[in-house]
Amino acid sequence: MKYALLIYQPHPFDPRALSPEEFKAVGADYGAVNATPNVTPGLPLGLPQNAVTVRVQNGETITSDGPYVDTAGAVGGYFIFEAESKDEAIALAARVPAARLGGAVEVRPCETYW
């Protein structure tokens, strides 16, 4: 089954606050996750403050600046991982640096439900 791993960065998060060694280690860890068999890396997402959230109410399109805020952090990126089990996807999610730097990784099955 394919799983989407949604990477939530802690808010606020400034990668420039990391030491050069930490920054290099985080980059190496993301590189290792990208190189994992059956992983399809997603494109990195821009900063949350540059997002626009769209809703439609009574047929009218309503936009608001910034990310959808019903979460503790903003989605910063994603991976698609074809795994044998949810436990395998969870193990990969635990390797994503955001999970240990105050953010989280949501593991969601990719499935058609409509």
MOPAC internal coordinates of N, CA, C and O (Angstrom, degrees):
PM7 1SCF
backbone

  N    0.0000 0     0.00 0     0.00 0    0    0    0
  C    1.4505 1     0.00 0     0.00 0    1    0    0
  C    1.5293 1   108.29 1     0.00 0    2    1    0
  O    1.2310 1   121.28 1   -32.25 1    3    2    1
  N    1.3131 1   115.15 1   147.75 1    3    2    1
  C    1.4611 1   120.30 1   175.39 1    5    3    2
  C    1.5204 1   109.08 1   -91.18 1    6    5    3
  O    1.2310 1   121.93 1   -38.22 1    7    6    5
  N    1.3281 1   113.92 1   141.78 1    7    6    5
  C    1.4565 1   121.62 1   177.79 1    9    7    6
  C    1.5189 1   108.88 1  -125.39 1   10    9    7
  O    1.2310 1   120.80 1   -41.30 1   11   10    9
  N    1.3218 1   116.08 1   138.70 1   11   10    9
  C    1.4630 1   121.16 1   170.43 1   13   11   10
  C    1.5177 1   106.56 1   -92.94 1   14   13   11
  O    1.2310 1   120.69 1   -50.86 1   15   14   13
  N    1.3186 1   116.28 1   129.14 1   15   14   13
  C    1.4557 1   121.65 1   175.18 1   17   15   14
  C    1.5177 1   106.42 1  -107.56 1   18   17   15
  O    1.2310 1   120.68 1   -74.40 1   19   18   17
  N    1.3242 1   116.31 1   105.60 1   19   18   17
  C    1.4617 1   122.41 1  -178.03 1   21   19   18
  C    1.5201 1   108.34 1   -91.34 1   22   21   19
  O    1.2310 1   120.61 1   -58.23 1   23   22   21
  N    1.3189 1   116.44 1   121.77 1   23   22   21
  C    1.4534 1   121.92 1  -173.97 1   25   23   22
  C    1.5230 1   109.25 1   -96.63 1   26   25   23
  O    1.2310 1   120.75 1   -65.11 1   27   26   25
  N    1.3302 1   116.16 1   114.89 1   27   26   25
  C    1.4613 1   122.15 1   178.66 1   29   27   26
  C    1.5263 1   108.60 1   -99.27 1   30   29   27
  O    1.2310 1   120.91 1   -62.23 1   31   30   29
  N    1.3151 1   115.87 1   117.77 1   31   30   29
  C    1.4558 1   120.64 1   176.40 1   33   31   30
  C    1.5199 1   108.35 1   -80.61 1   34   33   31
  O    1.2310 1   120.22 1   -34.89 1   35   34   33
  N    1.3320 1   117.18 1   145.11 1   35   34   33
  C    1.4645 1   118.07 1   174.89 1   37   35   34
  C    1.5209 1   109.07 1   -64.29 1   38   37   35
  O    1.2310 1   121.11 1   -27.24 1   39   38   37
  N    1.3250 1   115.47 1   152.76 1   39   38   37
  C    1.4598 1   119.14 1  -178.61 1   41   39   38
  C    1.5160 1   108.92 1  -121.64 1   42   41   39
  O    1.2310 1   118.76 1   -53.98 1   43   42   41
  N    1.2871 1   119.97 1   126.02 1   43   42   41
  C    1.4618 1   125.43 1    -4.03 1   45   43   42
  C    1.5244 1   110.22 1   -81.18 1   46   45   43
  O    1.2310 1   120.38 1   -28.37 1   47   46   45
  N    1.3206 1   116.88 1   151.63 1   47   46   45
  C    1.4572 1   122.01 1   177.83 1   49   47   46
  C    1.5130 1   108.71 1  -129.45 1   50   49   47
  O    1.2310 1   120.72 1   -51.71 1   51   50   49
  N    1.3121 1   116.22 1   128.29 1   51   50   49
  C    1.4515 1   121.59 1   178.32 1   53   51   50
  C    1.5210 1   107.61 1  -128.70 1   54   53   51
  O    1.2310 1   120.07 1   -75.43 1   55   54   53
  N    1.3387 1   117.47 1   104.57 1   55   54   53
  C    1.4623 1   119.53 1  -178.51 1   57   55   54
  C    1.5247 1   112.66 1   -60.50 1   58   57   55
  O    1.2310 1   120.22 1   160.05 1   59   58   57
  N    1.3268 1   117.19 1   -19.95 1   59   58   57
  C    1.4683 1   119.82 1   178.39 1   61   59   58
  C    1.5254 1   111.40 1   -69.58 1   62   61   59
  O    1.2310 1   119.96 1   164.59 1   63   62   61
  N    1.3346 1   117.68 1   -15.41 1   63   62   61
  C    1.4612 1   121.00 1   178.64 1   65   63   62
  C    1.5298 1   111.61 1   -77.15 1   66   65   63
  O    1.2310 1   120.01 1   166.75 1   67   66   65
  N    1.3388 1   117.59 1   -13.25 1   67   66   65
  C    1.4603 1   121.04 1   177.62 1   69   67   66
  C    1.5258 1   109.64 1   -75.68 1   70   69   67
  O    1.2310 1   120.97 1   -32.03 1   71   70   69
  N    1.3077 1   115.75 1   147.97 1   71   70   69
  C    1.4627 1   119.43 1   173.83 1   73   71   70
  C    1.5323 1   108.05 1   -67.38 1   74   73   71
  O    1.2310 1   119.46 1   -20.05 1   75   74   73
  N    1.3213 1   118.63 1   159.95 1   75   74   73
  C    1.4661 1   120.06 1   177.72 1   77   75   74
  C    1.5339 1   112.28 1   -55.82 1   78   77   75
  O    1.2310 1   120.41 1   143.66 1   79   78   77
  N    1.3211 1   116.82 1   -36.34 1   79   78   77
  C    1.4675 1   120.25 1   179.11 1   81   79   78
  C    1.5301 1   111.15 1   -67.68 1   82   81   79
  O    1.2310 1   120.84 1   135.68 1   83   82   81
  N    1.3508 1   116.01 1   -44.32 1   83   82   81
  C    1.4672 1   120.26 1   178.50 1   85   83   82
  C    1.5260 1   110.36 1   -63.16 1   86   85   83
  O    1.2310 1   120.45 1   137.06 1   87   86   85
  N    1.3320 1   116.74 1   -42.94 1   87   86   85
  C    1.4610 1   121.15 1  -179.36 1   89   87   86
  C    1.5319 1   110.00 1   -60.71 1   90   89   87
  O    1.2310 1   120.54 1   136.61 1   91   90   89
  N    1.3195 1   116.57 1   -43.39 1   91   90   89
  C    1.4650 1   121.02 1   179.17 1   93   91   90
  C    1.5304 1   110.66 1   -64.70 1   94   93   91
  O    1.2310 1   120.29 1   138.29 1   95   94   93
  N    1.3360 1   117.05 1   -41.71 1   95   94   93
  C    1.4700 1   121.11 1   179.30 1   97   95   94
  C    1.5273 1   111.14 1   -64.40 1   98   97   95
  O    1.2310 1   120.18 1   138.40 1   99   98   97
  N    1.3290 1   117.27 1   -41.60 1   99   98   97
  C    1.4651 1   120.78 1   178.79 1  101   99   98
  C    1.5325 1   109.76 1   -62.46 1  102  101   99
  O    1.2310 1   120.51 1   135.56 1  103  102  101
  N    1.3266 1   116.63 1   -44.44 1  103  102  101
  C    1.4638 1   120.22 1   177.66 1  105  103  102
  C    1.5172 1   112.04 1   -60.70 1  106  105  103
  O    1.2310 1   120.47 1   138.30 1  107  106  105
  N    1.3248 1   116.70 1   -41.70 1  107  106  105
  C    1.4684 1   120.49 1   178.42 1  109  107  106
  C    1.5244 1   110.77 1   -65.33 1  110  109  107
  O    1.2310 1   120.21 1   140.59 1  111  110  109
  N    1.3342 1   117.20 1   -39.41 1  111  110  109
  C    1.4628 1   120.30 1   179.54 1  113  111  110
  C    1.5252 1   111.37 1   -65.54 1  114  113  111
  O    1.2310 1   120.17 1   136.98 1  115  114  113
  N    1.3424 1   117.28 1   -43.02 1  115  114  113
  C    1.4693 1   119.33 1   176.65 1  117  115  114
  C    1.5305 1   110.09 1   -64.31 1  118  117  115
  O    1.2310 1   120.13 1   140.76 1  119  118  117
  N    1.3224 1   117.37 1   -39.24 1  119  118  117
  C    1.4644 1   120.62 1   177.23 1  121  119  118
  C    1.5165 1   111.75 1   -60.89 1  122  121  119
  O    1.2310 1   120.28 1   139.79 1  123  122  121
  N    1.3341 1   117.06 1   -40.21 1  123  122  121
  C    1.4658 1   121.04 1   178.47 1  125  123  122
  C    1.5251 1   111.50 1   -66.30 1  126  125  123
  O    1.2310 1   120.52 1   139.85 1  127  126  125
  N    1.3372 1   116.61 1   -40.15 1  127  126  125
  C    1.4677 1   119.40 1   177.41 1  129  127  126
  C    1.5277 1   109.35 1   -64.37 1  130  129  127
  O    1.2310 1   119.88 1   136.31 1  131  130  129
  N    1.3378 1   117.83 1   -43.69 1  131  130  129
  C    1.4671 1   121.33 1   178.47 1  133  131  130
  C    1.5229 1   111.94 1   -59.80 1  134  133  131
  O    1.2310 1   120.25 1   147.17 1  135  134  133
  N    1.3359 1   117.13 1   -32.83 1  135  134  133
  C    1.4591 1   121.93 1  -177.15 1  137  135  134
  C    1.5282 1   112.95 1   -84.87 1  138  137  135
  O    1.2310 1   120.04 1   175.95 1  139  138  137
  N    1.3246 1   117.53 1    -4.05 1  139  138  137
  C    1.4630 1   121.22 1   180.00 1  141  139  138
  C    1.5254 1   109.48 1   -65.53 1  142  141  139
  O    1.2310 1   120.03 1   -46.58 1  143  142  141
  N    1.3465 1   117.55 1   133.42 1  143  142  141
  C    1.4676 1   119.54 1   176.79 1  145  143  142
  C    1.5328 1   111.06 1   -54.09 1  146  145  143
  O    1.2310 1   121.11 1   -38.31 1  147  146  145
  N    1.3105 1   115.48 1   141.69 1  147  146  145
  C    1.4670 1   124.37 1   178.02 1  149  147  146
  C    1.5227 1   114.19 1    72.86 1  150  149  147
  O    1.2310 1   119.93 1  -167.12 1  151  150  149
  N    1.3390 1   117.74 1    12.88 1  151  150  149
  C    1.4617 1   121.53 1   175.38 1  153  151  150
  C    1.5213 1   108.77 1  -100.83 1  154  153  151
  O    1.2310 1   120.75 1   -49.46 1  155  154  153
  N    1.3109 1   116.18 1   130.54 1  155  154  153
  C    1.4587 1   122.43 1   171.33 1  157  155  154
  C    1.5195 1   106.62 1  -111.11 1  158  157  155
  O    1.2310 1   120.30 1   -71.53 1  159  158  157
  N    1.3514 1   117.03 1   108.47 1  159  158  157
  C    1.4646 1   118.08 1  -179.38 1  161  159  158
  C    1.5199 1   111.22 1   -68.31 1  162  161  159
  O    1.2310 1   121.21 1   -36.55 1  163  162  161
  N    1.3108 1   115.29 1   143.45 1  163  162  161
  C    1.4553 1   120.42 1   173.53 1  165  163  162
  C    1.5145 1   109.11 1   -91.05 1  166  165  163
  O    1.2310 1   121.10 1   -11.18 1  167  166  165
  N    1.2929 1   115.49 1   168.82 1  167  166  165
  C    1.4602 1   119.87 1   176.40 1  169  167  166
  C    1.5172 1   109.25 1   -72.98 1  170  169  167
  O    1.2310 1   119.74 1   -36.83 1  171  170  169
  N    1.3343 1   118.10 1   143.17 1  171  170  169
  C    1.4647 1   118.71 1   175.21 1  173  171  170
  C    1.5257 1   109.32 1   -65.46 1  174  173  171
  O    1.2310 1   120.88 1   -38.33 1  175  174  173
  N    1.2983 1   115.93 1   141.67 1  175  174  173
  C    1.4587 1   120.62 1  -179.10 1  177  175  174
  C    1.5180 1   109.70 1   -93.52 1  178  177  175
  O    1.2310 1   120.84 1   -29.38 1  179  178  177
  N    1.3155 1   116.00 1   150.62 1  179  178  177
  C    1.4611 1   121.26 1   178.90 1  181  179  178
  C    1.5165 1   111.43 1   -70.09 1  182  181  179
  O    1.2310 1   121.39 1    -0.47 1  183  182  181
  N    1.3003 1   114.95 1   179.53 1  183  182  181
  C    1.4580 1   121.22 1  -178.29 1  185  183  182
  C    1.5272 1   111.23 1   -66.41 1  186  185  183
  O    1.2310 1   120.38 1   -36.16 1  187  186  185
  N    1.3267 1   116.88 1   143.84 1  187  186  185
  C    1.4649 1   120.12 1  -178.34 1  189  187  186
  C    1.5236 1   113.54 1   -57.55 1  190  189  187
  O    1.2310 1   120.21 1   145.26 1  191  190  189
  N    1.3273 1   117.21 1   -34.74 1  191  190  189
  C    1.4666 1   118.86 1  -178.58 1  193  191  190
  C    1.5228 1   112.53 1   -67.07 1  194  193  191
  O    1.2310 1   119.71 1   167.27 1  195  194  193
  N    1.3206 1   118.16 1   -12.73 1  195  194  193
  C    1.4610 1   121.19 1   177.44 1  197  195  194
  C    1.5292 1   112.37 1   -96.86 1  198  197  195
  O    1.2310 1   120.32 1  -178.08 1  199  198  197
  N    1.3186 1   116.99 1     1.92 1  199  198  197
  C    1.4611 1   121.60 1  -179.77 1  201  199  198
  C    1.5259 1   111.36 1   -80.47 1  202  201  199
  O    1.2310 1   121.30 1   -19.02 1  203  202  201
  N    1.3016 1   115.13 1   160.98 1  203  202  201
  C    1.4605 1   122.94 1   171.78 1  205  203  202
  C    1.5267 1   106.51 1  -129.74 1  206  205  203
  O    1.2310 1   120.34 1   -49.35 1  207  206  205
  N    1.3105 1   116.96 1   130.65 1  207  206  205
  C    1.4606 1   121.83 1   177.23 1  209  207  206
  C    1.5217 1   108.28 1  -100.67 1  210  209  207
  O    1.2310 1   120.81 1   -46.83 1  211  210  209
  N    1.3245 1   116.06 1   133.17 1  211  210  209
  C    1.4638 1   122.07 1  -175.98 1  213  211  210
  C    1.5291 1   109.10 1  -115.44 1  214  213  211
  O    1.2310 1   121.16 1   -47.19 1  215  214  213
  N    1.2946 1   115.38 1   132.81 1  215  214  213
  C    1.4644 1   123.00 1   173.70 1  217  215  214
  C    1.5274 1   107.34 1  -133.26 1  218  217  215
  O    1.2310 1   121.39 1   -24.39 1  219  218  217
  N    1.3161 1   114.95 1   155.61 1  219  218  217
  C    1.4612 1   119.74 1   174.58 1  221  219  218
  C    1.5179 1   106.97 1  -124.16 1  222  221  219
  O    1.2310 1   121.16 1   -57.67 1  223  222  221
  N    1.3349 1   115.38 1   122.33 1  223  222  221
  C    1.4546 1   121.19 1   178.79 1  225  223  222
  C    1.5183 1   108.28 1  -127.64 1  226  225  223
  O    1.2310 1   121.21 1   -54.40 1  227  226  225
  N    1.3113 1   115.28 1   125.60 1  227  226  225
  C    1.4665 1   121.62 1  -179.28 1  229  227  226
  C    1.5280 1   111.56 1    53.56 1  230  229  227
  O    1.2310 1   120.65 1  -141.49 1  231  230  229
  N    1.3285 1   116.37 1    38.51 1  231  230  229
  C    1.4568 1   121.23 1   178.09 1  233  231  230
  C    1.5163 1   114.66 1    79.84 1  234  233  231
  O    1.2310 1   119.84 1   179.23 1  235  234  233
  N    1.3321 1   117.91 1    -0.77 1  235  234  233
  C    1.4568 1   121.44 1  -178.34 1  237  235  234
  C    1.5266 1   109.61 1  -103.89 1  238  237  235
  O    1.2310 1   120.76 1   -47.64 1  239  238  237
  N    1.3292 1   116.15 1   132.36 1  239  238  237
  C    1.4625 1   121.56 1   176.90 1  241  239  238
  C    1.5152 1   109.16 1   -79.45 1  242  241  239
  O    1.2310 1   121.12 1   -54.29 1  243  242  241
  N    1.3242 1   115.46 1   125.71 1  243  242  241
  C    1.4601 1   121.97 1  -179.44 1  245  243  242
  C    1.5182 1   107.57 1  -121.50 1  246  245  243
  O    1.2310 1   120.80 1   -51.67 1  247  246  245
  N    1.3202 1   116.07 1   128.33 1  247  246  245
  C    1.4598 1   120.17 1   178.92 1  249  247  246
  C    1.5268 1   109.98 1  -116.63 1  250  249  247
  O    1.2310 1   121.57 1   -29.88 1  251  250  249
  N    1.3241 1   114.60 1   150.12 1  251  250  249
  C    1.4658 1   120.05 1   173.39 1  253  251  250
  C    1.5288 1   107.37 1  -137.82 1  254  253  251
  O    1.2310 1   121.06 1   -35.77 1  255  254  253
  N    1.3157 1   115.58 1   144.23 1  255  254  253
  C    1.4474 1   120.36 1   179.25 1  257  255  254
  C    1.5208 1   110.14 1   -70.07 1  258  257  255
  O    1.2310 1   121.00 1   -38.46 1  259  258  257
  N    1.3120 1   115.70 1   141.54 1  259  258  257
  C    1.4571 1   121.33 1   175.88 1  261  259  258
  C    1.5127 1   112.36 1    97.17 1  262  261  259
  O    1.2310 1   121.38 1    -4.13 1  263  262  261
  N    1.3417 1   114.96 1   175.87 1  263  262  261
  C    1.4613 1   120.33 1  -176.51 1  265  263  262
  C    1.5170 1   112.04 1   -77.70 1  266  265  263
  O    1.2310 1   121.33 1   -13.31 1  267  266  265
  N    1.3141 1   115.05 1   166.69 1  267  266  265
  C    1.4496 1   121.56 1   171.16 1  269  267  266
  C    1.5203 1   106.42 1   -64.19 1  270  269  267
  O    1.2310 1   119.25 1   -57.36 1  271  270  269
  N    1.3019 1   119.03 1   122.64 1  271  270  269
  C    1.4594 1   121.80 1  -165.86 1  273  271  270
  C    1.5264 1   115.40 1  -103.98 1  274  273  271
  O    1.2310 1   119.45 1  -163.72 1  275  274  273
  N    1.3040 1   118.65 1    16.28 1  275  274  273
  C    1.4598 1   119.30 1   177.23 1  277  275  274
  C    1.5256 1   111.78 1   -84.56 1  278  277  275
  O    1.2310 1   120.43 1  -153.09 1  279  278  277
  N    1.3270 1   116.78 1    26.91 1  279  278  277
  C    1.4557 1   122.38 1   177.31 1  281  279  278
  C    1.5208 1   108.52 1  -131.41 1  282  281  279
  O    1.2310 1   120.70 1   -14.48 1  283  282  281
  N    1.3231 1   116.27 1   165.52 1  283  282  281
  C    1.4659 1   120.49 1  -179.54 1  285  283  282
  C    1.5215 1   112.06 1   -78.72 1  286  285  283
  O    1.2310 1   119.50 1   161.15 1  287  286  285
  N    1.3102 1   118.57 1   -18.85 1  287  286  285
  C    1.4558 1   122.67 1  -179.86 1  289  287  286
  C    1.5121 1   109.19 1  -145.52 1  290  289  287
  O    1.2310 1   120.61 1    -3.07 1  291  290  289
  N    1.3062 1   116.45 1   176.93 1  291  290  289
  C    1.4527 1   120.78 1  -179.39 1  293  291  290
  C    1.5255 1   109.42 1  -104.83 1  294  293  291
  O    1.2310 1   120.54 1   -36.71 1  295  294  293
  N    1.3292 1   116.58 1   143.29 1  295  294  293
  C    1.4555 1   120.29 1   177.01 1  297  295  294
  C    1.5218 1   107.76 1   -65.14 1  298  297  295
  O    1.2310 1   120.99 1   -55.05 1  299  298  297
  N    1.3250 1   115.72 1   124.95 1  299  298  297
  C    1.4553 1   120.88 1  -179.50 1  301  299  298
  C    1.5154 1   113.15 1  -106.02 1  302  301  299
  O    1.2310 1   120.17 1   165.40 1  303  302  301
  N    1.3151 1   117.29 1   -14.60 1  303  302  301
  C    1.4569 1   121.22 1   179.98 1  305  303  302
  C    1.5130 1   109.67 1   176.96 1  306  305  303
  O    1.2310 1   121.29 1     4.27 1  307  306  305
  N    1.3237 1   115.14 1  -175.73 1  307  306  305
  C    1.4616 1   119.98 1  -178.52 1  309  307  306
  C    1.5211 1   109.84 1  -159.40 1  310  309  307
  O    1.2310 1   121.17 1   -19.11 1  311  310  309
  N    1.3127 1   115.37 1   160.89 1  311  310  309
  C    1.4510 1   124.04 1   171.04 1  313  311  310
  C    1.5196 1   107.23 1  -130.84 1  314  313  311
  O    1.2310 1   120.66 1   -23.92 1  315  314  313
  N    1.3021 1   116.34 1   156.08 1  315  314  313
  C    1.4561 1   121.89 1   166.58 1  317  315  314
  C    1.5215 1   105.60 1  -113.87 1  318  317  315
  O    1.2310 1   120.17 1   -49.81 1  319  318  317
  N    1.3048 1   117.27 1   130.19 1  319  318  317
  C    1.4592 1   122.39 1  -175.42 1  321  319  318
  C    1.5153 1   109.10 1  -131.52 1  322  321  319
  O    1.2310 1   120.59 1   -57.18 1  323  322  321
  N    1.3127 1   116.47 1   122.82 1  323  322  321
  C    1.4553 1   120.66 1   175.15 1  325  323  322
  C    1.5179 1   107.60 1   -91.39 1  326  325  323
  O    1.2310 1   120.80 1   -67.00 1  327  326  325
  N    1.3258 1   116.07 1   113.00 1  327  326  325
  C    1.4552 1   122.16 1  -172.51 1  329  327  326
  C    1.5191 1   110.70 1  -125.14 1  330  329  327
  O    1.2310 1   121.48 1   -21.78 1  331  330  329
  N    1.3078 1   114.77 1   158.22 1  331  330  329
  C    1.4621 1   121.22 1   176.38 1  333  331  330
  C    1.5252 1   111.35 1   -75.04 1  334  333  331
  O    1.2310 1   120.93 1   152.69 1  335  334  333
  N    1.3409 1   115.83 1   -27.31 1  335  334  333
  C    1.4639 1   119.40 1  -176.28 1  337  335  334
  C    1.5243 1   110.20 1  -152.81 1  338  337  335
  O    1.2310 1   121.42 1   -16.91 1  339  338  337
  N    1.3300 1   114.90 1   163.09 1  339  338  337
  C    1.4613 1   120.04 1   175.27 1  341  339  338
  C    1.5248 1   110.33 1   -63.07 1  342  341  339
  O    1.2310 1   120.07 1   144.41 1  343  342  341
  N    1.3323 1   117.47 1   -35.59 1  343  342  341
  C    1.4653 1   120.44 1   178.95 1  345  343  342
  C    1.5264 1   111.51 1   -61.29 1  346  345  343
  O    1.2310 1   120.32 1   142.79 1  347  346  345
  N    1.3269 1   117.00 1   -37.21 1  347  346  345
  C    1.4610 1   120.61 1   177.16 1  349  347  346
  C    1.5336 1   110.17 1   -65.12 1  350  349  347
  O    1.2310 1   120.18 1   139.93 1  351  350  349
  N    1.3281 1   117.27 1   -40.07 1  351  350  349
  C    1.4678 1   121.43 1   177.80 1  353  351  350
  C    1.5240 1   110.77 1   -66.58 1  354  353  351
  O    1.2310 1   120.23 1   141.69 1  355  354  353
  N    1.3169 1   117.16 1   -38.31 1  355  354  353
  C    1.4685 1   121.23 1   178.03 1  357  355  354
  C    1.5289 1   110.08 1   -65.06 1  358  357  355
  O    1.2310 1   120.29 1   139.93 1  359  358  357
  N    1.3233 1   117.04 1   -40.07 1  359  358  357
  C    1.4677 1   120.12 1   178.80 1  361  359  358
  C    1.5250 1   110.90 1   -62.95 1  362  361  359
  O    1.2310 1   120.24 1   140.50 1  363  362  361
  N    1.3355 1   117.15 1   -39.50 1  363  362  361
  C    1.4663 1   119.40 1   177.03 1  365  363  362
  C    1.5285 1   110.17 1   -67.18 1  366  365  363
  O    1.2310 1   120.16 1   138.06 1  367  366  365
  N    1.3295 1   117.29 1   -41.94 1  367  366  365
  C    1.4647 1   121.11 1   179.82 1  369  367  366
  C    1.5320 1   110.91 1   -58.61 1  370  369  367
  O    1.2310 1   120.18 1   144.90 1  371  370  369
  N    1.3181 1   117.27 1   -35.10 1  371  370  369
  C    1.4613 1   120.96 1  -179.75 1  373  371  370
  C    1.5255 1   111.82 1   -67.73 1  374  373  371
  O    1.2310 1   119.99 1   161.43 1  375  374  373
  N    1.3366 1   117.63 1   -18.57 1  375  374  373
  C    1.4716 1   121.45 1   178.48 1  377  375  374
  C    1.5238 1   112.71 1   -85.49 1  378  377  375
  O    1.2310 1   119.84 1   168.12 1  379  378  377
  N    1.3244 1   117.91 1   -11.88 1  379  378  377
  C    1.4610 1   122.04 1  -178.50 1  381  379  378
  C    1.5290 1   108.81 1   -73.47 1  382  381  379
  O    1.2310 1   119.64 1   -55.82 1  383  382  381
  N    1.3401 1   118.28 1   124.18 1  383  382  381
  C    1.4622 1   120.37 1  -175.41 1  385  383  382
  C    1.5231 1   115.07 1   -52.77 1  386  385  383
  O    1.2310 1   119.28 1   143.65 1  387  386  385
  N    1.3148 1   118.99 1   -36.35 1  387  386  385
  C    1.4654 1   120.21 1  -178.40 1  389  387  386
  C    1.5223 1   111.64 1   -57.38 1  390  389  387
  O    1.2310 1   120.10 1   149.80 1  391  390  389
  N    1.3331 1   117.42 1   -30.20 1  391  390  389
  C    1.4645 1   120.65 1  -178.61 1  393  391  390
  C    1.5209 1   112.02 1   -65.47 1  394  393  391
  O    1.2310 1   119.96 1   153.11 1  395  394  393
  N    1.3360 1   117.68 1   -26.89 1  395  394  393
  C    1.4645 1   120.20 1  -179.73 1  397  395  394
  C    1.5262 1   112.86 1  -104.10 1  398  397  395
  O    1.2310 1   120.51 1   175.05 1  399  398  397
  N    1.3256 1   116.64 1    -4.95 1  399  398  397
  C    1.4670 1   120.25 1  -177.88 1  401  399  398
  C    1.5214 1   112.44 1  -105.02 1  402  401  399
  O    1.2310 1   120.30 1  -155.88 1  403  402  401
  N    1.3272 1   117.04 1    24.12 1  403  402  401
  C    1.4614 1   120.82 1   176.00 1  405  403  402
  C    1.5175 1   114.20 1    99.01 1  406  405  403
  O    1.2310 1   119.89 1   177.39 1  407  406  405
  N    1.3237 1   117.82 1    -2.61 1  407  406  405
  C    1.4588 1   121.69 1   177.45 1  409  407  406
  C    1.5109 1   110.45 1  -100.07 1  410  409  407
  O    1.2310 1   120.78 1    31.16 1  411  410  409
  N    1.3154 1   116.12 1  -148.84 1  411  410  409
  C    1.4584 1   121.85 1   179.92 1  413  411  410
  C    1.5201 1   108.79 1  -160.52 1  414  413  411
  O    1.2310 1   121.10 1   -15.73 1  415  414  413
  N    1.3225 1   115.50 1   164.27 1  415  414  413
  C    1.4555 1   121.21 1   174.08 1  417  415  414
  C    1.5246 1   107.05 1  -128.48 1  418  417  415
  O    1.2310 1   120.88 1   -59.73 1  419  418  417
  N    1.3126 1   115.92 1   120.27 1  419  418  417
  C    1.4651 1   121.19 1   177.32 1  421  419  418
  C    1.5167 1   108.44 1   -89.83 1  422  421  419
  O    1.2310 1   120.24 1   -52.51 1  423  422  421
  N    1.3202 1   117.15 1   127.49 1  423  422  421
  C    1.4643 1   122.99 1   176.75 1  425  423  422
  C    1.5234 1   106.82 1  -101.18 1  426  425  423
  O    1.2310 1   121.10 1   -62.62 1  427  426  425
  N    1.3360 1   115.51 1   117.38 1  427  426  425
  C    1.4677 1   119.30 1  -176.60 1  429  427  426
  C    1.5279 1   109.38 1  -130.28 1  430  429  427
  O    1.2310 1   119.94 1   -53.71 1  431  430  429
  N    1.3292 1   117.73 1   126.29 1  431  430  429
  C    1.4666 1   119.33 1   177.45 1  433  431  430
  C    1.5376 1   110.52 1   -61.75 1  434  433  431
  O    1.2310 1   121.39 1   -38.57 1  435  434  433
  N    1.3208 1   114.94 1   141.43 1  435  434  433
  C    1.4594 1   120.27 1   172.58 1  437  435  434
  C    1.5208 1   106.49 1   -90.08 1  438  437  435
  O    1.2310 1   120.84 1   -67.30 1  439  438  437
  N    1.2970 1   115.99 1   112.70 1  439  438  437
  C    1.4661 1   119.61 1  -177.10 1  441  439  438
  C    1.5142 1   109.86 1  -151.08 1  442  441  439
  O    1.2310 1   121.82 1   -30.61 1  443  442  441
  N    1.3072 1   114.13 1   149.39 1  443  442  441
  C    1.4563 1   120.24 1   178.38 1  445  443  442
  C    1.5227 1   108.19 1   -88.07 1  446  445  443
  O    1.2310 1   120.96 1   -54.46 1  447  446  445
  N    1.3093 1   115.77 1   125.54 1  447  446  445
  C    1.4749 1   119.31 1  -179.76 1  449  447  446
  C    1.5111 1   112.18 1  -129.30 1  450  449  447
  O    1.2310 1   119.46 1  -168.06 1  451  450  449
  N    1.3035 1   118.63 1    11.94 1  451  450  449
  C    1.4576 1   119.98 1   178.37 1  453  451  450
  C    1.4982 1   110.85 1  -115.38 1  454  453  451
  O    1.2310 1   120.10 1   180.00 1  455  454  453

